[in-house]
Amino acid sequence: MRTKILILASAIGMLGWGTVLPYQYAYAANTRGWGALAAALASTLFSVGALVAAPIGGRLADRFDPVVVAVTAKVVAAVGVGGLVLADSPAAFFTGMFVFGLGLTAATPAASVLVLRWVRAEDRRKVFAYKFTAEAVGMAVGAFVAGQLVDLSRPDGMTWAFVAAGVGFALSAGLIYVAGVGAPSLADSELGATAGQSAGDAVDRVGVLDGLRRIFAVPALRWTALVTVTLALGFYAQFESGLPAYALTVLDVRESTIGLAAAVNCLVIVALQVVVVRLTAKRSAPSLLMVVGGIWTLSWVVLSVAQLEPAIASALFVTTFGIFAVGETMYAPVLNPLTASLAPAGMVGTTLGTFTAIQTTFSALGPLVAGALLGAGLANGFLVMHVVISLTAVYGAWRLRGALRRHGGATTRPTPEQDGHMDAGSRRPDAPVVAPAAA
């Protein structure tokens, strides 16, 4: 039941955000008249806020109750996005986006730790898939409703969308709190009290820099970091601003087409997620990530064709978002469990937060790079760059698969040496550790 409430909380949070995400770039650039650079900077500051929050949220989730961390972060997100109602200048809009990035991303590793704590190892990939699907449903519904009600011709045309997003995250925080009431602590999980105590002590002893050294002492985690960065750059970094900017300035499509594309992306995820999880249940995570990189590459090729065929550019743009979604059904369920399975002892939240920060660091450059290239009329360079990035993701996933084979693979179940009963100081730096799950 706790897991179901957590999934529902994710869906409600994304319901509100879906009303804002597809339109915030056009709102800042065109409706408010602040220009493309200001709109891109707002997206970048959102990412900067996420960069600041991700490692902090992850470390706090290791040291304190992740329920409290997630609830607090969701409230901060609600304040940030709800405050955009009052943003009547670029500076105020930038501040709201920054605070929203702080809250939303600080909650992410904490929520992942809750899944890892409340769900047994053999069910984690499935639960992460359901959680991602629920978020996609929320995004799809939010984007569809907003497409009918948002009026980008008026400065107050998105007021209700900002309010809806704030309310959504506030409700999400409340649901997570309810789910956490009476939840088993780390000491009550399947790893036992000794494991929980040693994990907490390990986090207390590890400083930030020492923690980073321990994380990246694992060869497979280094390749996982490359895959995480390149797959993020290959799509997610451009989802909010780069792709909408390309559609508006190069393909000359309607603003409503962007909302339709976002909705199609979410609906494809909903339609295929469960099926894909079943079909890929016995496939290794690196192999699936290689496929994702290939799908990302295909998507950018289709976008290139859209530039050459103006008559069907809108249809191809929407189709591309559907193709991206097929890759997302493989990407989302495997990445967090894989990363957690490789994390050093007692550092699951810290590792997840660190990887989110790494992803966000590079993603923050996405809107600025897109704005610079598209503003300079270098649409072809924009497209070629992302094809190369996506192919790099394929290479990184291939090397990751080799690294896991050389070290016995990423486990999905704790062994006696990995479950915390061994003292953290005697552990090999590259020994994979699985996050604890509740009984």
N, C-alpha and C positions, 0 to 999 in steps of 0.2 A: 504493500500500500504506500509506503514512503516513496518508493521509486516512482510510482504512478503520479503521486502529488508533485514530485520534482519535475517530471516530464510535463505535467500540466502547467506548472509554474513557468517553465521554459517557453511553452507555447503562448501563454498570455503575455509574457514580456515581449516576445517577438511580434505579437499581434499589433501592439502599439508602434513598435519600431518600424514595422512594415508600412505604416501610414506615412512615415517620414522619409525613409531611406531612398526611395526612387526619385524623390522630388526635391530634396534639400539642395542639391547642386543648382538646379534650374531656378529654385526659389531665391537663393543667394545671388546668383549671377545675373538673372534677368528680372525677376519680379521686384526685388529690392534695388536693382540697378548697381550692385556693388562690383560687378565684373567677374570674368572667368578666373582671374588670379585670386580674388578674395574667396570665391567659392572653393577653389582648389586648396587654398590655405586653410579654410575651415575644416575640410576633410583631413588635411595633414595634421592640424592641431588635435582633432579627434584621435588620430593615431598616436600623436605624441603623448596625450593623456593616457592612452592605453599602454604605451611603452613604460611610462612611469609606474602605472598601477600593477602591471602583470607580475613582475617578480615580487613586489611587496605583497600582493594578494596571495600568491603561491606560498611564500614563506609564512605568512600569517596563518594560512590554512594548515600548515604543518605544525605550528607551535600552539595554536588556539583552536577552539571549536569552529570547524569550517561552516557550520550553520550560521553562527554569529557573523563570520566574515562575509558570507554570501548575502545575508539579509542587509547588513550595513551597506555593502557595495551597491546592491540594487536600489536602496533608498537614495544613495548619492546619484545614481544614474537617473532616477525619477526626477530629482531636483534639477539636474543638468538639462535634460531634454525638455522638461516642463518649463524651465526658465526661458527657453527660446521664444515663448509667447511674448515676453517683454523685451526681446532683443530688437531695438530699433536702430542699431548702428553695427557696422562690421565688428568693432571691438567686443560688443556685448554678445554678438552671435558667436564669435571665436571663443569667448569665455564659456558659453553654454556648451558648445561642442567639445571643448577640452574637458570640462567637468563630466560630461556624459561619457566620454571615452574613459575617464578615470573609473567611474562606477561600473560601467558595463564590463570592462576587462578585468577589474579586480574580482568580480564575481565568477569569472569563467573558471580559473583553476580551482576555486573553492567548490563550485558545483561539480567539477570533475572528480575531485577528491571524495565528495559525497557519494557519487555513483560507485567509485572504486571501494568505498567503505561499506555501502549497503548492498552490493551485488556480488554474488560469487563469481569467481574468475571465468568459469565456462559460459556465463551469461552476459559478460560485460560488452562484448562486441554488439550483441543484439540490443542491449539497453541503450548504448550510445547511438545506435542506429535509430531506435524509437525516439530518443530525445532529439536527435537532429531532424527527424521527420516531423515531430511536433512543432519544432521551431519553424520548419519550412511551411507547415500549415498556417501557423500564425502569420508569417511573412506574406503568404499568398493571400489570405483573407484581408489583411491590412492593406496590401498594395491594391487589391481589387476594389475595395471600398473607397480607398483614397482616390483612385482613378476616376470615380464617379463624383466625388464631393470636393476634392481639392481644386481651388481656383487660383491658378498662377498668374492671373491678370490683376489680382488685388493684393496689397501688402498684408491684409489679414486673412488671405485665402487659405493659410495653413494653420491658423490658430487652433482649430479643433484637433488637427493631427498632432500637434505638439502636446496638447492636453491629453489626448488619448494615449500617446506614448508614455507620458509621465504616470498616468493612472495604471497603465499596464505593468510597468515596473514596480510600482507600489504594491499592486495586488500580487505580483510574482514574489516580492519579498515576504508578504504575509503568508503565502502558501508554503514557502520554504521554512518559515518559522514553525508553522503547524506540523510539517513533516518531521522537523527535528525534535519536537517535544517527546521526550522519553526515548530518543534514539540511542542505540548502543554506542558507547564510546569506543575508542581504539582498543582499550584494554578488554572490552567485552566481545571483540570480533573473533573471527575464527583463528587468529594468530595467538590469542591468549594475552594475559596481563603482562607477562615478561616481555613479549614482543612489543607491546604498546609502549611500555616504559622505556625500553632501549631505543625505540624509534624516536620518541620525544626527546630523550637525552641526546641522541645523535644530532638532532637539529639544533639544540641549544649550544652544542659544542662547535658547530660549524659556522664560521664567518662567511660573509658574502663571497669574498674572493676565493677562499678555500673551497666553498661550495661549488663555485663555477669550475674550479680546477678538477674537483671530483667528478662533476658531471661530464666534462669534456675529456676526461681521462678514458672514458668508454668509447672505443672506436666506432661502434655502431651508432652511438648517440651523435657523433660528429657527422656521419653521413645522414642520419635522420634530420639533423639541423639543416643540412643543405637541401634535402628534399622539402622540408617544411617551408624554407625561405622561397625556393623556386616555384613551388606550387602556389604559395601565397601571391608571389609577384605575377604568376601566370594568369591569375583570375581575380582573386579577392582584393588585391591592391587597386584594381581598376573598376571593381563592381560599382562603387558609389559615385565616382567622378569621371574616371578615364573613359570607360565605355559609354556612359551617357554623353560625355563631351564629344566623343568620336561620332556617335549617332546624330547629335544635333548639328555639329559643325561640318562634318565630312559627308555623312549619308543624307543629311537634311531631312530627317524623319520628324514626325510629330512628337511632342513631349509625352502624349498619352501612350505612344509606342514603347517608351521606356518603362512605364508602369506595367504595360502588358507583358513585356519581356521578363520583368522581375516576377510577375505572377506565374508565367509559364515555367520559369525556372523552378519555382517552389512546387508547382503542381506536378511536374515531372518527377521531382524528388519524392513527393508523396506517393505517386503511382508506382514507382519502381523500387523504393527503398527496401521494403520487406522482401520482395522477390530477389533483389540483388544480394541481400544479406544471406538468404538461403542458398543461392547459387554459388556464393563465394566463401561459404563458411569454412571450407577446408583449404582455401587458398592462403598462401603466406601473405603477410602484410606488404613486404617489399614488392612482390609480384603485382599486387593490386595497385600499389602506388606507381609502378611502371605504366600500367594501363591508364591511370589517371593522367600522367604526363602526356601520353599519346593522345588522349581525348582532348586535353587542353590544346595540343598542337593542331589537331583537326579543327577545333573551334576557331582559332585565329586564321587558319587558311580560309574557312568559310567567310569570315569577316572580310578578308581580302577580296573575295569574289563579290561581296556585297558592294564594295566600292566601284567595281567595274560594271555592275548591273543596277543602275538607279531605279529602274522600274520595279524591281523586286527587292530593293535594299531593305525595306521595313520587314518584309517576311523573312529575309535571311538573318537580319539582326535578331528577331525573336527566336528563330530556329537555333541560332548560335547559343542563346541562353538555355535552350532545352538541351543542347549537346553538352554544355558545361555541366548541367544538372546530373547527367548520367555519370560523369566522373565524380561528382560530389557524393553520390550514393555509395561510392567505394572509399572515398577519402575520409569522410567524417567518422565512420564507425571504427576505422583501424588505427588512426594516427594517435589518439590519446592513449588507448590501451597499449599500443606498441611503445610509446615513449615512457609510460608508467612502468612497463615491464623491464625497462633498461635502467631505471632510476637508481642511484645509489641509496643505501639504507637510510630510511627515515626522511627521504628528500623527494617524495613523489610530488607533493604540491609545489615545492621549490623548483623542481625540474620542469613541471608543466608550466609554471609561471615564467621561468626563464625562456622556454621555447616560445611561449606567447610573446614575450618581449622581443626576442630575436625576429620573429615573424613580423611583429608590429614595426620594428625599426626599419626594416626594408619596405614594408607596406606604406610607411609614412612618405617614402620617396615617390611612390606610385603616382599620386595626384599631381605632384610638382613636375615629374618627368612627362606625364601625359600633357599637362598644360603647356610646358615648354615646347614639346615636339609638335603638338597639334596647333599651338599658337603660331609656330614658325612655318606652318604648312607642310610639315614632315610626317604626314600620315603613314606613308610607306615605311619610314623608319620606325614609327610606333608599332606597326604590325610585325615587321621583321624582328624587332627586338624581343617581342613576346613569343614568337615562334622559337627563337634561340633559347630563351629562358625555359620554355616548356620542354624542349629537348634536353636541356641540362638536368631537369627534374627526372627524366627517364634515366639518364646516366647515373645520377645520384642514387636512385632507387635500386638500380642494378648493382652498384657498388655496396649498398646497404645489404642486399641479399647475400652477397659474397661474404661480407663481414659477419653476418649472423651465422652463416654456415661454418665459418672458421672457428667461431666461438660457441658452437652448439645450439644456436638459434635463440630467439627471445622466448622465454618461457611464459606460459600463461597460468602456471600454478606455482606456488611457493614450495621450494624444496626445504628440507630441514636447515640447510645452510643459509637459505635466502629469506626465511620467514622471521628473522629478527632474534632467534635464539643464539646466533653467533654474535660475539661482540663486534660492533661496527669497526673498531680499530684494527681488527685482524682480517677484514674483508679485502680481497683483491680489488683494485680500483675499477676493474672492468666486469665485476660480477653483477649480473642483472638481478634486480630485486623487484618483486611485484607488490603493488599496494595492497594493504589489508582489505578484506571484504567482511561484511557482517554476516553472521550466521543466519 
